[in-house]
Amino acid sequence: MTVIEDIWAIVVLLLYLLSLIIDLAGLEGRSLDVANPKLHVRNAIAEGGFSCVYLAKDALHASKQYALKHIMCNDHESMELVLKEISVMKSLKGHPNVVTLYAHTTLDIGRTKEAFLVMDYCDKSLVSVLEA
């Protein structure tokens, strides 16, 4: 390996480790303003490969709870999927079997983008409903 390849390998490793630290930090305890509702993020309630769903409380109306979906988009295709998800959720607004999308926003943080979707919080899981 050349010196440049060694340096590049170290940079890639450091970026990977930094991403792990950021992921571990999560959003718990933070306050966010997502397009209108001001939210206080409580705890993670579900995780996937590129997203995490948090329980969030309305900062102004403490009795209101939301599900806050935080999605990391590392490429154009994943951002397109998020935009499609938003579009579908908007088109299904008011459907009795689909959670309501209240607000959404995207942030461009350089090579990656982040999306935040504020939805109804449903305290029952699909598994618990099907088993009942």
N, CA, C and O atoms as a GROMACS GRO file, in nm:
protein
  528
    1MET      N    1   0.084  -0.120   0.000
    1MET     CA    2   0.000   0.000   0.000
    1MET      C    3   0.087   0.125   0.000
    1MET      O    4   0.195   0.128   0.059
    2THR      N    5   0.037   0.225  -0.068
    2THR     CA    6   0.108   0.352  -0.068
    2THR      C    7   0.067   0.433   0.054
    2THR      O    8  -0.027   0.398   0.125
    3VAL      N    9   0.138   0.539   0.077
    3VAL     CA   10   0.107   0.627   0.190
    3VAL      C   11  -0.034   0.685   0.174
    3VAL      O   12  -0.107   0.696   0.272
    4ILE      N   13  -0.070   0.722   0.053
    4ILE     CA   14  -0.203   0.780   0.029
    4ILE      C   15  -0.311   0.676   0.057
    4ILE      O   16  -0.415   0.709   0.115
    5GLU      N   17  -0.289   0.552   0.018
    5GLU     CA   18  -0.386   0.446   0.046
    5GLU      C   19  -0.397   0.422   0.196
    5GLU      O   20  -0.507   0.397   0.246
    6ASP      N   21  -0.285   0.428   0.268
    6ASP     CA   22  -0.288   0.413   0.413
    6ASP      C   23  -0.368   0.524   0.479
    6ASP      O   24  -0.450   0.499   0.567
    7ILE      N   25  -0.345   0.645   0.435
    7ILE     CA   26  -0.417   0.761   0.489
    7ILE      C   27  -0.565   0.748   0.459
    7ILE      O   28  -0.650   0.774   0.545
    8TRP      N   29  -0.597   0.709   0.336
    8TRP     CA   30  -0.738   0.694   0.298
    8TRP      C   31  -0.806   0.587   0.384
    8TRP      O   32  -0.919   0.607   0.428
    9ALA      N   33  -0.739   0.476   0.409
    9ALA     CA   34  -0.794   0.369   0.493
    9ALA      C   35  -0.820   0.420   0.634
    9ALA      O   36  -0.922   0.386   0.694
   10ILE      N   37  -0.730   0.500   0.687
   10ILE     CA   38  -0.747   0.556   0.821
   10ILE      C   39  -0.866   0.653   0.823
   10ILE      O   40  -0.945   0.652   0.917
   11VAL      N   41  -0.878   0.737   0.720
   11VAL     CA   42  -0.989   0.833   0.712
   11VAL      C   43  -1.122   0.758   0.707
   11VAL      O   44  -1.216   0.794   0.778
   12VAL      N   45  -1.130   0.654   0.624
   12VAL     CA   46  -1.254   0.576   0.614
   12VAL      C   47  -1.287   0.512   0.749
   12VAL      O   48  -1.403   0.514   0.790
   13LEU      N   49  -1.189   0.457   0.816
   13LEU     CA   50  -1.211   0.397   0.947
   13LEU      C   51  -1.260   0.500   1.048
   13LEU      O   52  -1.352   0.473   1.125
   14LEU      N   53  -1.199   0.617   1.049
   14LEU     CA   54  -1.240   0.723   1.142
   14LEU      C   55  -1.382   0.769   1.114
   14LEU      O   56  -1.460   0.792   1.206
   15LEU      N   57  -1.418   0.782   0.986
   15LEU     CA   58  -1.554   0.822   0.952
   15LEU      C   59  -1.655   0.716   0.996
   15LEU      O   60  -1.764   0.748   1.043
   16TYR      N   61  -1.618   0.591   0.980
   16TYR     CA   62  -1.705   0.483   1.025
   16TYR      C   63  -1.723   0.488   1.177
   16TYR      O   64  -1.835   0.478   1.226
   17LEU      N   65  -1.615   0.504   1.250
   17LEU     CA   66  -1.624   0.513   1.396
   17LEU      C   67  -1.705   0.633   1.440
   17LEU      O   68  -1.782   0.625   1.535
   18LEU      N   69  -1.689   0.745   1.371
   18LEU     CA   70  -1.767   0.864   1.401
   18LEU      C   71  -1.916   0.838   1.379
   18LEU      O   72  -1.999   0.882   1.458
   19SER      N   73  -1.949   0.769   1.271
   19SER     CA   74  -2.090   0.739   1.246
   19SER      C   75  -2.148   0.650   1.356
   19SER      O   76  -2.265   0.666   1.391
   20LEU      N   77  -2.068   0.559   1.410
   20LEU     CA   78  -2.115   0.476   1.521
   20LEU      C   79  -2.142   0.559   1.645
   20LEU      O   80  -2.240   0.537   1.715
   21ILE      N   81  -2.054   0.654   1.672
   21ILE     CA   82  -2.072   0.742   1.788
   21ILE      C   83  -2.198   0.825   1.773
   21ILE      O   84  -2.274   0.840   1.868
   22ILE      N   85  -2.221   0.878   1.653
   22ILE     CA   86  -2.340   0.959   1.628
   22ILE      C   87  -2.464   0.873   1.643
   22ILE      O   88  -2.562   0.916   1.704
   23ASP      N   89  -2.461   0.749   1.588
   23ASP     CA   90  -2.576   0.661   1.600
   23ASP      C   91  -2.604   0.626   1.746
   23ASP      O   92  -2.720   0.619   1.786
   24LEU      N   93  -2.500   0.604   1.825
   24LEU     CA   94  -2.519   0.571   1.965
   24LEU      C   95  -2.580   0.686   2.042
   24LEU      O   96  -2.658   0.667   2.135
   25ALA      N   97  -2.543   0.808   2.003
   25ALA     CA   98  -2.596   0.925   2.072
   25ALA      C   99  -2.746   0.936   2.050
   25ALA      O  100  -2.818   0.972   2.143
   26GLY      N  101  -2.794   0.907   1.930
   26GLY     CA  102  -2.936   0.911   1.899
   26GLY      C  103  -2.997   1.047   1.924
   26GLY      O  104  -2.926   1.148   1.937
   27LEU      N  105  -3.126   1.050   1.929
   27LEU     CA  106  -3.199   1.176   1.949
   27LEU      C  107  -3.262   1.186   2.087
   27LEU      O  108  -3.323   1.288   2.119
   28GLU      N  109  -3.248   1.082   2.169
   28GLU     CA  110  -3.313   1.084   2.300
   28GLU      C  111  -3.274   1.208   2.380
   28GLU      O  112  -3.157   1.246   2.388
   29GLY      N  113  -3.376   1.270   2.439
   29GLY     CA  114  -3.351   1.387   2.522
   29GLY      C  115  -3.338   1.518   2.447
   29GLY      O  116  -3.331   1.624   2.509
   30ARG      N  117  -3.336   1.512   2.316
   30ARG     CA  118  -3.322   1.636   2.238
   30ARG      C  119  -3.458   1.698   2.209
   30ARG      O  120  -3.561   1.630   2.213
   31SER      N  121  -3.455   1.826   2.181
   31SER     CA  122  -3.576   1.896   2.137
   31SER      C  123  -3.559   1.932   1.991
   31SER      O  124  -3.453   1.979   1.949
   32LEU      N  125  -3.665   1.909   1.913
   32LEU     CA  126  -3.661   1.935   1.769
   32LEU      C  127  -3.784   2.013   1.728
   32LEU      O  128  -3.891   2.000   1.788
   33ASP      N  129  -3.768   2.093   1.625
   33ASP     CA  130  -3.879   2.165   1.564
   33ASP      C  131  -3.891   2.110   1.422
   33ASP      O  132  -3.809   2.142   1.336
   34VAL      N  133  -3.991   2.026   1.398
   34VAL     CA  134  -4.008   1.961   1.268
   34VAL      C  135  -4.126   2.025   1.196
   34VAL      O  136  -4.240   1.982   1.213
   35ALA      N  137  -4.097   2.126   1.118
   35ALA     CA  138  -4.195   2.193   1.032
   35ALA      C  139  -4.310   2.260   1.106
   35ALA      O  140  -4.377   2.343   1.045
   36ASN      N  141  -4.336   2.232   1.227
   36ASN     CA  142  -4.431   2.304   1.310
   36ASN      C  143  -4.432   2.249   1.452
   36ASN      O  144  -4.402   2.323   1.546
   37PRO      N  145  -4.466   2.120   1.470
   37PRO     CA  146  -4.467   2.077   1.611
   37PRO      C  147  -4.328   2.082   1.672
   37PRO      O  148  -4.230   2.034   1.615
   38LYS      N  149  -4.322   2.141   1.789
   38LYS     CA  150  -4.198   2.139   1.865
   38LYS      C  151  -4.202   2.014   1.951
   38LYS      O  152  -4.296   1.993   2.028
   39LEU      N  153  -4.100   1.930   1.937
   39LEU     CA  154  -4.102   1.800   1.999
   39LEU      C  155  -3.989   1.780   2.097
   39LEU      O  156  -3.879   1.831   2.078
   40HIS      N  157  -4.018   1.706   2.203
   40HIS     CA  158  -3.915   1.659   2.294
   40HIS      C  159  -3.905   1.508   2.272
   40HIS      O  160  -4.000   1.434   2.298
   41VAL      N  161  -3.789   1.464   2.226
   41VAL     CA  162  -3.770   1.323   2.191
   41VAL      C  163  -3.746   1.243   2.318
   41VAL      O  164  -3.658   1.275   2.397
   42ARG      N  165  -3.826   1.139   2.336
   42ARG     CA  166  -3.815   1.054   2.454
   42ARG      C  167  -3.721   0.938   2.428
   42ARG      O  168  -3.600   0.953   2.447
   43ASN      N  169  -3.772   0.825   2.387
   43ASN     CA  170  -3.690   0.705   2.370
   43ASN      C  171  -3.715   0.640   2.234
   43ASN      O  172  -3.818   0.663   2.171
   44ALA      N  173  -3.619   0.559   2.191
   44ALA     CA  174  -3.634   0.484   2.067
   44ALA      C  175  -3.734   0.371   2.090
   44ALA      O  176  -3.729   0.302   2.192
   45ILE      N  177  -3.826   0.354   1.994
   45ILE     CA  178  -3.925   0.248   2.006
   45ILE      C  179  -3.910   0.143   1.896
   45ILE      O  180  -3.968   0.035   1.905
   46ALA      N  181  -3.834   0.174   1.791
   46ALA     CA  182  -3.809   0.078   1.683
   46ALA      C  183  -3.686   0.123   1.605
   46ALA      O  184  -3.661   0.242   1.591
   47GLU      N  185  -3.610   0.026   1.556
   47GLU     CA  186  -3.491   0.058   1.477
   47GLU      C  187  -3.485  -0.031   1.354
   47GLU      O  188  -3.529  -0.146   1.356
   48GLY      N  189  -3.432   0.025   1.248
   48GLY     CA  190  -3.410  -0.050   1.124
   48GLY      C  191  -3.270  -0.021   1.074
   48GLY      O  192  -3.188   0.038   1.145
   49GLY      N  193  -3.243  -0.062   0.952
   49GLY     CA  194  -3.109  -0.044   0.896
   49GLY      C  195  -3.070   0.102   0.876
   49GLY      O  196  -2.955   0.139   0.898
   50PHE      N  197  -3.166   0.185   0.834
   50PHE     CA  198  -3.136   0.324   0.803
   50PHE      C  199  -3.226   0.422   0.876
   50PHE      O  200  -3.223   0.542   0.850
   51SER      N  201  -3.306   0.370   0.969
   51SER     CA  202  -3.397   0.461   1.038
   51SER      C  203  -3.420   0.416   1.181
   51SER      O  204  -3.391   0.302   1.219
   52CYS      N  205  -3.473   0.509   1.257
   52CYS     CA  206  -3.509   0.482   1.396
   52CYS      C  207  -3.637   0.558   1.425
   52CYS      O  208  -3.653   0.673   1.381
   53VAL      N  209  -3.728   0.496   1.497
   53VAL     CA  210  -3.853   0.562   1.535
   53VAL      C  211  -3.849   0.588   1.684
   53VAL      O  212  -3.817   0.500   1.764
   54TYR      N  213  -3.881   0.711   1.720
   54TYR     CA  214  -3.877   0.755   1.860
   54TYR      C  215  -4.016   0.795   1.906
   54TYR      O  216  -4.099   0.840   1.827
   55LEU      N  217  -4.040   0.778   2.035
   55LEU     CA  218  -4.156   0.837   2.098
   55LEU      C  219  -4.121   0.982   2.126
   55LEU      O  220  -4.018   1.011   2.186
   56ALA      N  221  -4.207   1.074   2.083
   56ALA     CA  222  -4.181   1.216   2.103
   56ALA      C  223  -4.306   1.281   2.161
   56ALA      O  224  -4.418   1.249   2.122
   57LYS      N  225  -4.284   1.373   2.252
   57LYS     CA  226  -4.395   1.448   2.313
   57LYS      C  227  -4.397   1.589   2.258
   57LYS      O  228  -4.292   1.649   2.232
   58ASP      N  229  -4.516   1.641   2.241
   58ASP     CA  230  -4.533   1.779   2.198
   58ASP      C  231  -4.484   1.870   2.310
   58ASP      O  232  -4.529   1.858   2.424
   59ALA      N  233  -4.392   1.959   2.279
   59ALA     CA  234  -4.333   2.046   2.382
   59ALA      C  235  -4.434   2.145   2.438
   59ALA      O  236  -4.421   2.190   2.552
   60LEU      N  237  -4.536   2.180   2.359
   60LEU     CA  238  -4.635   2.278   2.405
   60LEU      C  239  -4.757   2.212   2.468
   60LEU      O  240  -4.820   2.270   2.556
   61HIS      N  241  -4.791   2.091   2.423
   61HIS     CA  242  -4.907   2.017   2.475
   61HIS      C  243  -4.858   1.880   2.519
   61HIS      O  244  -4.853   1.787   2.439
   62ALA      N  245  -4.821   1.869   2.644
   62ALA     CA  246  -4.754   1.749   2.696
   62ALA      C  247  -4.835   1.622   2.680
   62ALA      O  248  -4.777   1.513   2.681
   63SER      N  249  -4.966   1.632   2.665
   63SER     CA  250  -5.046   1.511   2.652
   63SER      C  251  -5.040   1.451   2.511
   63SER      O  252  -5.077   1.336   2.491
   64LYS      N  253  -4.992   1.530   2.414
   64LYS     CA  254  -4.983   1.480   2.276
   64LYS      C  255  -4.852   1.403   2.257
   64LYS      O  256  -4.744   1.451   2.291
   65GLN      N  257  -4.866   1.283   2.201
   65GLN     CA  258  -4.749   1.201   2.171
   65GLN      C  259  -4.746   1.172   2.022
   65GLN      O  260  -4.849   1.159   1.956
   66TYR      N  261  -4.626   1.163   1.970
   66TYR     CA  262  -4.606   1.133   1.828
   66TYR      C  263  -4.500   1.025   1.812
   66TYR      O  264  -4.421   0.999   1.903
   67ALA      N  265  -4.500   0.963   1.696
   67ALA     CA  266  -4.390   0.878   1.655
   67ALA      C  267  -4.304   0.963   1.561
   67ALA      O  268  -4.354   1.016   1.462
   68LEU      N  269  -4.177   0.977   1.593
   68LEU     CA  270  -4.084   1.055   1.511
   68LEU      C  271  -3.991   0.957   1.440
   68LEU      O  272  -3.910   0.889   1.505
   69LYS      N  273  -4.002   0.950   1.310
   69LYS     CA  274  -3.916   0.861   1.231
   69LYS      C  275  -3.799   0.942   1.179
   69LYS      O  276  -3.816   1.042   1.110
   70HIS      N  277  -3.679   0.897   1.212
   70HIS     CA  278  -3.554   0.963   1.170
   70HIS      C  279  -3.486   0.871   1.070
   70HIS      O  280  -3.451   0.758   1.103
   71ILE      N  281  -3.468   0.919   0.947
   71ILE     CA  282  -3.415   0.836   0.839
   71ILE      C  283  -3.286   0.898   0.788
   71ILE      O  284  -3.280   1.018   0.759
   72MET      N  285  -3.182   0.815   0.777
   72MET     CA  286  -3.054   0.858   0.719
   72MET      C  287  -3.053   0.817   0.572
   72MET      O  288  -3.074   0.701   0.538
   73CYS      N  289  -3.029   0.913   0.484
   73CYS     CA  290  -3.025   0.888   0.340
   73CYS      C  291  -2.882   0.909   0.292
   73CYS      O  292  -2.832   1.021   0.288
   74ASN      N  293  -2.817   0.799   0.254
   74ASN     CA  294  -2.678   0.806   0.212
   74ASN      C  295  -2.661   0.822   0.062
   74ASN      O  296  -2.549   0.842   0.014
   75ASP      N  297  -2.770   0.813  -0.014
   75ASP     CA  298  -2.760   0.828  -0.158
   75ASP      C  299  -2.891   0.882  -0.214
   75ASP      O  300  -2.990   0.896  -0.142
   76HIS      N  301  -2.891   0.913  -0.342
   76HIS     CA  302  -3.007   0.972  -0.408
   76HIS      C  303  -3.127   0.876  -0.406
   76HIS      O  304  -3.240   0.919  -0.387
   77GLU      N  305  -3.101   0.747  -0.424
   77GLU     CA  306  -3.210   0.649  -0.428
   77GLU      C  307  -3.283   0.640  -0.295
   77GLU      O  308  -3.406   0.632  -0.292
   78SER      N  309  -3.208   0.641  -0.185
   78SER     CA  310  -3.275   0.633  -0.054
   78SER      C  311  -3.357   0.759  -0.027
   78SER      O  312  -3.463   0.751   0.035
   79MET      N  313  -3.308   0.874  -0.072
   79MET     CA  314  -3.386   0.998  -0.055
   79MET      C  315  -3.514   0.993  -0.138
   79MET      O  316  -3.619   1.040  -0.094
   80GLU      N  317  -3.505   0.937  -0.258
   80GLU     CA  318  -3.623   0.922  -0.342
   80GLU      C  319  -3.727   0.832  -0.275
   80GLU      O  320  -3.847   0.858  -0.283
   81LEU      N  321  -3.681   0.725  -0.208
   81LEU     CA  322  -3.773   0.637  -0.136
   81LEU      C  323  -3.842   0.710  -0.022
   81LEU      O  324  -3.961   0.689   0.002
   82VAL      N  325  -3.769   0.794   0.048
   82VAL     CA  326  -3.828   0.873   0.158
   82VAL      C  327  -3.933   0.967   0.102
   82VAL      O  328  -4.043   0.978   0.158
   83LEU      N  329  -3.902   1.035  -0.007
   83LEU     CA  330  -3.998   1.127  -0.067
   83LEU      C  331  -4.122   1.054  -0.116
   83LEU      O  332  -4.233   1.106  -0.108
   84LYS      N  333  -4.103   0.932  -0.165
   84LYS     CA  334  -4.217   0.851  -0.207
   84LYS      C  335  -4.301   0.811  -0.086
   84LYS      O  336  -4.424   0.815  -0.092
   85GLU      N  337  -4.235   0.772   0.025
   85GLU     CA  338  -4.307   0.737   0.148
   85GLU      C  339  -4.391   0.856   0.195
   85GLU      O  340  -4.506   0.838   0.233
   86ILE      N  341  -4.334   0.974   0.192
   86ILE     CA  342  -4.406   1.095   0.232
   86ILE      C  343  -4.526   1.118   0.141
   86ILE      O  344  -4.636   1.148   0.189
   87SER      N  345  -4.507   1.104   0.012
   87SER     CA  346  -4.614   1.124  -0.085
   87SER      C  347  -4.728   1.025  -0.063
   87SER      O  348  -4.845   1.064  -0.066
   88VAL      N  349  -4.694   0.898  -0.041
   88VAL     CA  350  -4.797   0.796  -0.018
   88VAL      C  351  -4.872   0.825   0.111
   88VAL      O  352  -4.994   0.815   0.115
   89MET      N  353  -4.799   0.861   0.216
   89MET     CA  354  -4.866   0.889   0.344
   89MET      C  355  -4.959   1.009   0.332
   89MET      O  356  -5.067   1.010   0.391
   90LYS      N  357  -4.919   1.110   0.255
   90LYS     CA  358  -5.006   1.227   0.235
   90LYS      C  359  -5.133   1.186   0.158
   90LYS      O  360  -5.243   1.232   0.189
   91SER      N  361  -5.115   1.100   0.057
   91SER     CA  362  -5.230   1.060  -0.024
   91SER      C  363  -5.328   0.972   0.055
   91SER      O  364  -5.446   0.966   0.021
   92LEU      N  365  -5.280   0.905   0.159
   92LEU     CA  366  -5.365   0.818   0.240
   92LEU      C  367  -5.415   0.886   0.368
   92LEU      O  368  -5.473   0.821   0.455
   93LYS      N  369  -5.392   1.016   0.379
   93LYS     CA  370  -5.435   1.089   0.499
   93LYS      C  371  -5.585   1.070   0.520
   93LYS      O  372  -5.666   1.084   0.427
   94GLY      N  373  -5.620   1.038   0.643
   94GLY     CA  374  -5.761   1.017   0.677
   94GLY      C  375  -5.805   0.873   0.665
   94GLY      O  376  -5.916   0.839   0.706
   95HIS      N  377  -5.722   0.787   0.609
   95HIS     CA  378  -5.758   0.645   0.599
   95HIS      C  379  -5.757   0.586   0.740
   95HIS      O  380  -5.663   0.609   0.816
   96PRO      N  381  -5.860   0.509   0.777
   96PRO     CA  382  -5.868   0.460   0.915
   96PRO      C  383  -5.759   0.360   0.954
   96PRO      O  384  -5.738   0.338   1.073
   97ASN      N  385  -5.691   0.301   0.858
   97ASN     CA  386  -5.590   0.199   0.889
   97ASN      C  387  -5.447   0.246   0.866
   97ASN      O  388  -5.354   0.166   0.866
   98VAL      N  389  -5.430   0.376   0.847
   98VAL     CA  390  -5.296   0.430   0.821
   98VAL      C  391  -5.272   0.546   0.917
   98VAL      O  392  -5.357   0.633   0.933
   99VAL      N  393  -5.155   0.546   0.982
   99VAL     CA  394  -5.124   0.657   1.073
   99VAL      C  395  -5.114   0.787   0.994
   99VAL      O  396  -5.076   0.787   0.877
  100THR      N  397  -5.147   0.895   1.060
  100THR     CA  398  -5.144   1.027   0.997
  100THR      C  399  -5.002   1.083   1.000
  100THR      O  400  -4.933   1.075   1.101
  101LEU      N  401  -4.961   1.139   0.889
  101LEU     CA  402  -4.834   1.213   0.881
  101LEU      C  403  -4.867   1.359   0.910
  101LEU      O  404  -4.938   1.423   0.832
  102TYR      N  405  -4.816   1.412   1.021
  102TYR     CA  406  -4.844   1.550   1.060
  102TYR      C  407  -4.746   1.650   1.003
  102TYR      O  408  -4.784   1.760   0.965
  103ALA      N  409  -4.621   1.611   0.997
  103ALA     CA  410  -4.518   1.704   0.950
  103ALA      C  411  -4.397   1.623   0.904
  103ALA      O  412  -4.379   1.507   0.941
  104HIS      N  413  -4.315   1.687   0.823
  104HIS     CA  414  -4.191   1.623   0.779
  104HIS      C  415  -4.092   1.731   0.736
  104HIS      O  416  -4.130   1.842   0.699
  105THR      N  417  -3.966   1.695   0.741
  105THR     CA  418  -3.862   1.786   0.693
  105THR      C  419  -3.740   1.703   0.657
  105THR      O  420  -3.723   1.591   0.704
  106THR      N  421  -3.655   1.760   0.573
  106THR     CA  422  -3.529   1.696   0.539
  106THR      C  423  -3.416   1.795   0.561
  106THR      O  424  -3.431   1.916   0.541
  107LEU      N  425  -3.303   1.742   0.604
  107LEU     CA  426  -3.184   1.824   0.627
  107LEU      C  427  -3.070   1.772   0.541
  107LEU      O  428  -3.046   1.652   0.535
  108ASP      N  429  -3.001   1.862   0.476
  108ASP     CA  430  -2.884   1.826   0.397
  108ASP      C  431  -2.761   1.851   0.483
  108ASP      O  432  -2.730   1.966   0.516
  109ILE      N  433  -2.692   1.743   0.521
  109ILE     CA  434  -2.574   1.758   0.608
  109ILE      C  435  -2.448   1.712   0.535
  109ILE      O  436  -2.364   1.642   0.590
  110GLY      N  437  -2.438   1.754   0.410
  110GLY     CA  438  -2.320   1.717   0.331
  110GLY      C  439  -2.349   1.597   0.245
  110GLY      O  440  -2.442   1.598   0.164
  111ARG      N  441  -2.269   1.491   0.262
  111ARG     CA  442  -2.286   1.372   0.178
  111ARG      C  443  -2.413   1.294   0.212
  111ARG      O  444  -2.461   1.217   0.129
  112THR      N  445  -2.466   1.312   0.330
  112THR     CA  446  -2.589   1.244   0.368
  112THR      C  447  -2.700   1.345   0.392
  112THR      O  448  -2.676   1.464   0.413
  113LYS      N  449  -2.820   1.294   0.386
  113LYS     CA  450  -2.937   1.376   0.418
  113LYS      C  451  -3.012   1.303   0.528
  113LYS      O  452  -3.006   1.181   0.540
  114GLU      N  453  -3.083   1.380   0.609
  114GLU     CA  454  -3.166   1.324   0.715
  114GLU      C  455  -3.309   1.365   0.689
  114GLU      O  456  -3.336   1.478   0.648
  115ALA      N  457  -3.401   1.272   0.714
  115ALA     CA  458  -3.543   1.302   0.702
  115ALA      C  459  -3.608   1.276   0.837
  115ALA      O  460  -3.573   1.181   0.908
  116PHE      N  461  -3.703   1.360   0.872
  116PHE     CA  462  -3.780   1.346   0.995
  116PHE      C  463  -3.927   1.345   0.959
  116PHE      O  464  -3.976   1.437   0.894
  117LEU      N  465  -3.999   1.242   1.001
  117LEU     CA  466  -4.142   1.231   0.978
  117LEU      C  467  -4.213   1.224   1.112
  117LEU      O  468  -4.180   1.140   1.196
  118VAL      N  469  -4.310   1.311   1.132
  118VAL     CA  470  -4.388   1.314   1.256
  118VAL      C  471  -4.524   1.252   1.227
  118VAL      O  472  -4.600   1.302   1.145
  119MET      N  473  -4.552   1.141   1.297
  119MET     CA  474  -4.673   1.064   1.270
  119MET      C  475  -4.748   1.035   1.399
  119MET      O  476  -4.697   1.059   1.509
  120ASP      N  477  -4.870   0.983   1.384
  120ASP     CA  478  -4.944   0.934   1.499
  120ASP      C  479  -4.860   0.832   1.573
  120ASP      O  480  -4.788   0.753   1.512
  121TYR      N  481  -4.869   0.836   1.706
  121TYR     CA  482  -4.807   0.731   1.786
  121TYR      C  483  -4.913   0.627   1.814
  121TYR      O  484  -5.019   0.658   1.868
  122CYS      N  485  -4.885   0.504   1.776
  122CYS     CA  486  -4.977   0.393   1.799
  122CYS      C  487  -4.914   0.304   1.904
  122CYS      O  488  -4.810   0.243   1.879
  123ASP      N  489  -4.975   0.295   2.021
  123ASP     CA  490  -4.913   0.221   2.130
  123ASP      C  491  -4.928   0.070   2.118
  123ASP      O  492  -4.876  -0.004   2.202
  124LYS      N  493  -4.997   0.024   2.016
  124LYS     CA  494  -5.009  -0.121   1.993
  124LYS      C  495  -4.923  -0.159   1.874
  124LYS      O  496  -4.914  -0.087   1.775
  125SER      N  497  -4.859  -0.275   1.885
  125SER     CA  498  -4.782  -0.325   1.771
  125SER      C  499  -4.872  -0.411   1.684
  125SER      O  500  -4.976  -0.459   1.729
  126LEU      N  501  -4.833  -0.430   1.560
  126LEU     CA  502  -4.909  -0.514   1.470
  126LEU      C  503  -4.920  -0.657   1.526
  126LEU      O  504  -5.024  -0.721   1.516
  127VAL      N  505  -4.810  -0.705   1.584
  127VAL     CA  506  -4.810  -0.840   1.640
  127VAL      C  507  -4.912  -0.852   1.752
  127VAL      O  508  -4.986  -0.950   1.756
  128SER      N  509  -4.917  -0.754   1.843
  128SER     CA  510  -5.012  -0.762   1.955
  128SER      C  511  -5.156  -0.754   1.905
  128SER      O  512  -5.244  -0.819   1.962
  129VAL      N  513  -5.182  -0.678   1.801
  129VAL     CA  514  -5.317  -0.668   1.745
  129VAL      C  515  -5.356  -0.801   1.680
  129VAL      O  516  -5.469  -0.848   1.696
  130LEU      N  517  -5.262  -0.861   1.607
  130LEU     CA  518  -5.293  -0.988   1.540
  130LEU      C  519  -5.311  -1.103   1.638
  130LEU      O  520  -5.387  -1.196   1.612
  131GLU      N  521  -5.241  -1.097   1.750
  131GLU     CA  522  -5.252  -1.203   1.851
  131GLU      C  523  -5.378  -1.190   1.938
  131GLU      O  524  -5.417  -1.286   2.004
  132ALA      N  525  -5.440  -1.074   1.938
  132ALA     CA  526  -5.558  -1.050   2.023
  132ALA      C  527  -5.683  -1.119   1.968
  132ALA      O  528  -5.790  -1.109   2.028
   0.00000   0.00000   0.00000
